[in-house]
Amino acid sequence: MKRNLKSFPLYTFLFPIITVLILTVSNLGQMQISVAWRPFWISLSLAGLVYLLSWAGFHSVERAGLFTFLFSFFTLTYGHFYNVMEGRVIGSWVVGTSFYMGVLWLILFVLAIYLLIFRLKDLQTLTEILNIIVLALLLVQLGRIAVFEVQVGIAQAQTEQEEPLTFLQPEDKDQLPDVYFILLDKYGRSDALEAYFDYDNTDFIQGLEELGFWVADCSRSNYSFTVMSLASELNLDYVYNLTESPNLKTTTALIQNNQVHQAFEELGYTAIAFDMGYSWGNLKDSDYYFDSYPEDINTWEMDPFELLYLKSTLARLLFTHSTELAAQMSLSDIERKAARTNLVLELLPEIPKMAGPKFIHAHIISPHPPYVFNADGTLNPNAEDTPESEGYPAQLAYLEPRILDAVEQILDESQQPPIIIIEGDHAFGKEYVTSNLLALYLPDGGTQELDDHITLVNVFPTIFNTYFGTELELLPDESYTHTKDWYESMPLEEWNADCVVEPVE
């Protein structure tokens, strides 16, 4: 082993792998680890090709390995260097531009080749040192991934029910309604929209009410961001009762193994879910999981992680020039986000045609930023940089008519009146962040005893009690924001005096 460390440049082939692993570790919980395979193989294959060509030129294993390492280093890390230097100014000279950074990177590359390959004599010692360093880095990254996976496994095991209990007991199991759970991420309550954005959504609310929806005037989410809000609502309880250590791993496990989905599936419902863009919320174990149109032809496209990795390499130069290729690559992530929204909106009206009772989980990452849509539905090329004062209302202007149209088609196509939940999982700002939209379509008089002050944790218990024969006790309606530690909750009081509930004496 020691002889191999001295004589063969293992670091040449390990370094490209490390660049992929470091980015993977930085995004654990936000991606499926499997999407790292393509960048892994491409970067490793590139290193292998450069090694063979340089070995043919140098006729030296050490020099070929060192040249390949330098090539990989300067090719696969340029994006990080550019991100640090972008916009830097020396006096009145803006040095942090793609042109100057590209020239500087090239100079450093040539200088490194000259000093290390043509001037350095003891290449064996350098090979051994680099092998040890890179091998240690590799083991550290693999260890961090392994620890994360073990923690996720433990969290999932703690949330899984050993003996699932079917507590839904509807009177007529042959006449079960479809249940649509439609989340509009970060959609706020009407009064909050008016106060924060000066936006009037009266047309949308009236449109829902004309279709038969009940819209809560004073609804609130229980938490101020998505994973906590979903973990609570889908498990019919507050997060502090569900886990002793709320964090991304435990809330992800709660979402992936939630009680609502289990209850419907145990009753014989077909579970349908859509790709929402984040691994913690992608319910891939559903009976039908749509991440593309069912009749879609398989086409090559970049995953967001692949795009992120590409931007960390020398390909970052392509994103800073107005070439057709650069434009396509820069828009690909925007197009992907837009496509996920349009996929949900276009497939929802088709679902009533499917046989049997269905539970549909449709999480639309809009109007949450990035603001990918203009008001007319065209793509916004500046989605990441558009201020919320412009982008958020534009998203609503596009989204609201599409939702009304989809829901109207669902109602028209359904042989039996469905149950439809349309909600924001939270809202925006500090004061209004739990003032979310909640609109319910509950057939056969299911809205008669609803409370305008309902919070999300009580939505499914209310539906279960009304239609599925349960007698669940509703929880106190509480709302929490977070501290600097996102998973540390603190109570948030109602800001609108008209929505404040007076304590019972």
PyMOL commands that set and color helices and strands:
alter all, ss='L'
color gray80, all
select helices_A, chain A and resi 2-7+11-26+33-58+61-76+78-85+98-119+123-159+190-197+202-210+226-233+239-242+248-256+259-266+279-281+304-311+314-320+324-353+388-413+456-467+497-499
alter helices_A, ss='H'
color red, helices_A
select strands_A, chain A and resi 89-90+93-94+179-184+214-215+270-274+288-290+358-364+419-423+438-441+480-482+489-491
alter strands_A, ss='S'
color yellow, strands_A
deselect
rebuild
show_as cartoon
